[in-house]
Amino acid sequence: MTIKRGTVVSHTGAIEWGVGKVVEVNSLRATIQFSDGVIRKIASSHYTILQPGDPASFVPIPVIVPVVKKIRTTTKREKKVKQPVV
């Protein structure tokens, strides 16, 4: 099996990971985003345990939108100046 970017694969030793999509490949390893949400790096010497996966069964994890803090719209209060007692 040829491992290249965009290929959908499954790991025969870890079925619980689900299918994964190859996001990067170099001469030493492939970086794969699995359906369980974890990105794993598989060494090229272990490519034999990868098998083609069903592209329809790969579900990418949605990008989490960070919560934006509410911006303070009021101005700061002025300090009260104490008047000397006469």
Phi and psi in degrees as a GROMACS rama.xvg file:
@    title "Ramachandran Plot"
@    xaxis  label "Phi"
@    yaxis  label "Psi"
@TYPE xy
-90.2547  125.835  THR-2
-97.805  118.381  ILE-3
-142.801  164.273  LYS-4
-58.2752  132.596  ARG-5
94.4048  -12.3539  GLY-6
-69.7823  138.802  THR-7
-98.6535  127.396  VAL-8
-133.452  166.134  VAL-9
-131.94  151.037  SER-10
-96.1828  120.054  HIS-11
-68.035  -23.7934  THR-12
-90.6039  -8.86049  GLY-13
-141.608  73.1665  ALA-14
-61.7931  -31.0198  ILE-15
-64.8894  -16.4789  GLU-16
-71.6853  -22.1806  TRP-17
80.8168  -166.449  GLY-18
-84.7227  156.997  VAL-19
-134.483  156.941  GLY-20
-112.908  129.961  LYS-21
-72.351  121.621  VAL-22
-104.859  -19.314  VAL-23
-158.112  142.868  GLU-24
-137.228  134.526  VAL-25
-134.633  -172.562  ASN-26
-69.2871  -20.5244  SER-27
-99.3025  -33.594  LEU-28
-158.617  166.43  ARG-29
-118.22  137.469  ALA-30
-99.3999  124.316  THR-31
-127.867  131.125  ILE-32
-96.0961  113.937  GLN-33
-91.284  162.527  PHE-34
-65.0178  -19.3416  SER-35
-78.7913  0.576713  ASP-36
95.1461  -3.08644  GLY-37
-100.842  136.503  VAL-38
-95.5526  123.95  ILE-39
-121.68  150.277  ARG-40
-108.652  123.174  LYS-41
-109.558  125.555  ILE-42
-65.5766  147.236  ALA-43
-61.3326  -25.7052  SER-44
-70.176  -14.1846  SER-45
-106.65  11.5277  HIS-46
-60.5459  -22.9373  TYR-47
-67.1129  -21.6496  THR-48
-88.3268  0.371566  ILE-49
-94.7163  140.025  LEU-50
-130.739  157.23  GLN-51
-58.4734  139.223  PRO-52
-111.11  165.27  GLY-53
-79.1904  114.92  ASP-54
-58.0629  -29.1372  PRO-55
-71.5901  -21.6161  ALA-56
-89.8  -6.48534  SER-57
-80.28  122.57  PHE-58
-119.58  109.1  VAL-59
-68.023  146.897  PRO-60
-72.9348  130.968  ILE-61
-66.3891  147.277  PRO-62
-73.3703  129.884  VAL-63
-83.0293  126.807  ILE-64
-85.8282  125.128  VAL-65
-66.696  147.467  PRO-66
-77.8586  130.629  VAL-67
-94.5002  128.818  VAL-68
-71.8811  146.441  LYS-69
-69.3599  131.726  LYS-70
-83.3507  133.773  ILE-71
-71.306  122.96  ARG-72
-101.478  -12.982  THR-73
-88.5081  155.828  THR-74
-87.4248  162.142  THR-75
-70.7316  149.067  LYS-76
-75.2783  148.637  ARG-77
-80.7157  145.012  GLU-78
-71.7574  139.564  LYS-79
-81.2702  133.635  LYS-80
-97.1935  125.672  VAL-81
-74.4326  134.512  LYS-82
-88.1992  137.315  GLN-83
-65.8996  142.768  PRO-84
-80.0162  129.98  VAL-85
